[in-house]
């Protein structure tokens, strides 16, 4: 019967578990990425930037830990990934004005459309924020 010796496994695991040095460093990078993402997020309504949060690092296995930065805004996935490459090419119809339409030949409650918009390009501000956080961390920040 073979004997497996793991001399420092408990010490290595202690670095990775919450409260350990690796966990603290990952949390530091996540906080920097959150700060950068809030400044780089599109500011049309501000909901996207206000919803940016980070999750504390959690151990995945004995030698791995992970954490993430995300936004709770409902439209965040559409901004980050864009809508121009979705299968079927969805088109958004933009009304010509917001109020109710008045006219004898239009049915009640109908809206006149002025144009059709194909979609938006992706805005990878979260990825850029994470890259900046890693670069700052490597530079000693």
Order of alpha helices (4+ residues) and beta strands (2+ residues): alpha-alpha-alpha-beta-beta-alpha-beta-beta-alpha
